Amino acid sequence: MQLFLDCLPCLHRQVLEAARQTTDDVAVQSRIMDRAAATLTRRRAYATAPAMAEAMHSIVREETGADDPYRAVKDRDMAAALGLEPMLWEYAATGEDPLTTALKVAATGNVMDSAIYADLDIAGCVTAELDRPFARCDVDALSADLGTARTVLVLGDNAGEAVFDKVLLSRLGEGREVTYAVRGRPIINDATLDDARSVGVDAHATMMSSGCAAPGTILEWCTDEFLALFRDADVVISKGQGNFEALSSVERPVYFLLKAKCAMVAGDLGVAVGDYVFLRRDPD
């Protein structure tokens, strides 16, 4: 999905948020914002919003020396999600269709994206969101594909969301080899291997790093090992808006599971902002 002009103020705001939670030094914050503004003028060099976001957030790391500026946010979100985990499993056990319910639990975890929802009331938001239906749900197509699938690749998104993903990974892993792929290094609040392991994802799937350090899986930046699995997996499920922005035009079928959080993404999906979507997209 292309980089839109509408993405630019959102990316600039994210950098200011990251700068302020990493340092109280206004002079450093000012340098970060000046460099970020200059990066915005070179927008044509970036094919997608995740690619530009990686460049913007690299500025924060360089100016502050902080390798993981969202560390405190991720720790807060993971702790909150782990506190909700018993409720998530209980909810999953009561759904009429187990696969649809597991997909909805995993999708609801997407509200924990602190890059967009600062100071989110996580518990209250999750409780309100779980019963919201999908605006589109291609679960029948997934059920058919899973009938013959032996390998499933799930692309993770944010760190707190990984707790929600365990419900889906457990369902997908019934008779199949499931791999959960995360970012190659810290970027915004996205999950890394250490994050996913700390919340117990490794009990439900094989874990791997994609090698990509952007907040979206940009295939040109991924490892050969990941690319081979992405190419050969029987089913690929991509979580979150950043992964959708990076992968919406790839040359293989991909299932996208996300909450549409901006008008550009919602318009591409044909839904309203705030809607939940589980969509199979095939190559053109």
CORNORDA-V199175 format. One record per residue. N is the residue number from 1. RES is the residue in three letters. SS is DSSP state (a for helix, b for strand, c for the rest). PHI is phi in radians with two decimals (NA if undefined). Layout:
# CORNORDA-V199175
n res ss phi
N RES SS PHI
N RES SS PHI
This chain:
# CORNORDA-V199175
n res ss phi
1 MET c NA
2 GLN c -1.17
3 LEU c -1.41
4 PHE c -1.70
5 LEU a -1.03
6 ASP a -1.10
7 CYS a -1.25
8 LEU a -1.13
9 PRO a -1.13
10 CYS a -1.14
11 LEU a -1.14
12 HIS a -1.13
13 ARG a -1.11
14 GLN a -1.04
15 VAL a -1.14
16 LEU a -1.09
17 GLU a -1.04
18 ALA a -1.12
19 ALA a -1.09
20 ARG a -1.21
21 GLN a -1.54
22 THR a -1.75
23 THR c -2.57
24 ASP c -1.64
25 ASP c -1.34
26 VAL a -1.12
27 ALA a -1.13
28 VAL a -1.17
29 GLN a -1.00
30 SER a -1.12
31 ARG a -1.10
32 ILE a -1.04
33 MET a -1.19
34 ASP a -1.13
35 ARG a -1.16
36 ALA a -1.12
37 ALA a -1.08
38 ALA a -1.13
39 THR a -1.10
40 LEU a -1.04
41 THR c -1.22
42 ARG c -1.78
43 ARG a -1.02
44 ARG a -1.19
45 ALA a -1.41
46 TYR c -2.04
47 ALA c -1.33
48 THR c -2.42
49 ALA a -1.08
50 PRO a -1.04
51 ALA a -1.15
52 MET a -1.19
53 ALA a -1.06
54 GLU a -1.07
55 ALA a -1.14
56 MET a -1.16
57 HIS a -1.33
58 SER a -1.10
59 ILE a -1.08
60 VAL a -1.07
61 ARG a -1.09
62 GLU a -1.15
63 GLU a -1.37
64 THR a -1.86
65 GLY c 1.35
66 ALA c -1.54
67 ASP c -1.30
68 ASP c -2.40
69 PRO c -1.02
70 TYR c -1.69
71 ARG a -0.98
72 ALA a -1.16
73 VAL a -1.13
74 LYS a -1.12
75 ASP a -1.05
76 ARG a -1.09
77 ASP a -1.17
78 MET a -1.15
79 ALA a -1.11
80 ALA a -1.13
81 ALA a -1.15
82 LEU a -1.10
83 GLY a -1.16
84 LEU a -1.52
85 GLU a -0.99
86 PRO a -1.01
87 MET a -1.15
88 LEU a -1.15
89 TRP a -1.16
90 GLU a -1.13
91 TYR a -1.06
92 ALA a -1.09
93 ALA a -1.32
94 THR a -1.78
95 GLY c -1.24
96 GLU c -1.17
97 ASP c -2.02
98 PRO a -1.02
99 LEU a -1.24
100 THR a -1.06
101 THR a -1.14
102 ALA a -1.12
103 LEU a -1.09
104 LYS a -1.19
105 VAL a -1.05
106 ALA a -1.10
107 ALA a -1.17
108 THR a -1.10
109 GLY a -1.04
110 ASN a -1.15
111 VAL a -1.24
112 MET a -1.49
113 ASP c -1.39
114 SER c -1.22
115 ALA c -1.16
116 ILE c -1.96
117 TYR c -1.89
118 ALA c -1.22
119 ASP c 0.99
120 LEU c -1.23
121 ASP c -1.42
122 ILE a -1.11
123 ALA a -1.07
124 GLY a -1.13
125 CYS a -1.18
126 VAL a -1.10
127 THR a -1.02
128 ALA a -1.27
129 GLU a -1.53
130 LEU c -1.01
131 ASP c -1.55
132 ARG c -1.28
133 PRO c -1.31
134 PHE b -1.23
135 ALA b -1.27
136 ARG b -2.55
137 CYS b -2.52
138 ASP c -1.52
139 VAL a -1.21
140 ASP a -1.13
141 ALA a -1.12
142 LEU a -1.11
143 SER a -1.01
144 ALA a -1.13
145 ASP a -1.15
146 LEU a -1.16
147 GLY c -1.06
148 THR c -2.04
149 ALA c -1.27
150 ARG c -2.04
151 THR b -2.27
152 VAL b -2.27
153 LEU b -1.98
154 VAL b -1.98
155 LEU b -1.68
156 GLY c -1.28
157 ASP c -2.21
158 ASN b -1.50
159 ALA c -1.15
160 GLY c -1.12
161 GLU a -1.08
162 ALA a -1.02
163 VAL a -1.11
164 PHE a -1.13
165 ASP a -1.15
166 LYS a -1.05
167 VAL a -1.09
168 LEU a -1.19
169 LEU a -1.05
170 SER a -1.08
171 ARG a -1.19
172 LEU a -1.18
173 GLY c -1.41
174 GLU c -1.34
175 GLY c 1.50
176 ARG c -2.35
177 GLU b -1.60
178 VAL b -1.99
179 THR b -2.08
180 TYR b -1.99
181 ALA b -1.85
182 VAL b -2.28
183 ARG c -1.18
184 GLY c -1.39
185 ARG c -2.79
186 PRO c -1.06
187 ILE c -2.62
188 ILE c 0.85
189 ASN c -1.89
190 ASP b -1.27
191 ALA c -1.32
192 THR c -1.89
193 LEU a -1.02
194 ASP a -1.08
195 ASP a -1.10
196 ALA a -1.10
197 ARG a -1.15
198 SER a -1.19
199 VAL c -1.79
200 GLY c 1.56
201 VAL a -1.08
202 ASP a -1.12
203 ALA a -1.38
204 HIS c -2.14
205 ALA c -2.82
206 THR b -1.27
207 MET b -1.87
208 MET b -2.65
209 SER b -1.60
210 SER c -1.29
211 GLY c 1.53
212 CYS c -1.51
213 ALA c -1.84
214 ALA c -1.61
215 PRO c -1.42
216 GLY c 3.07
217 THR c -1.44
218 ILE c -1.55
219 LEU a -1.06
220 GLU a -1.13
221 TRP a -1.81
222 CYS c -1.64
223 THR c -1.30
224 ASP a -1.08
225 GLU a -1.07
226 PHE a -1.14
227 LEU a -1.05
228 ALA a -1.13
229 LEU a -1.21
230 PHE a -1.05
231 ARG a -1.24
232 ASP a -1.73
233 ALA c -1.04
234 ASP c -1.17
235 VAL b -2.37
236 VAL b -2.11
237 ILE b -2.06
238 SER b -1.84
239 LYS b -1.68
240 GLY a 1.55
241 GLN a -1.26
242 GLY a -1.07
243 ASN a -1.13
244 PHE a -1.10
245 GLU a -1.07
246 ALA a -1.44
247 LEU a -2.09
248 SER c -1.14
249 SER c -2.09
250 VAL c -1.26
251 GLU c -1.58
252 ARG c -2.86
253 PRO c -1.15
254 VAL b -2.40
255 TYR b -1.62
256 PHE b -1.90
257 LEU b -2.13
258 LEU b -2.85
259 LYS b -1.84
260 ALA c -1.30
261 LYS c -1.85
262 CYS c -2.52
263 ALA a -1.14
264 MET a -1.16
265 VAL a -1.20
266 ALA a -1.04
267 GLY a -1.11
268 ASP a -1.12
269 LEU a -1.48
270 GLY c 1.31
271 VAL c -2.27
272 ALA c -1.60
273 VAL c -1.02
274 GLY c 1.68
275 ASP c -1.32
276 TYR b -1.65
277 VAL b -2.40
278 PHE b -2.22
279 LEU b -2.21
280 ARG b -1.58
281 ARG b -2.07
282 ASP c -1.78
283 PRO c -1.04
284 ASP c -1.17
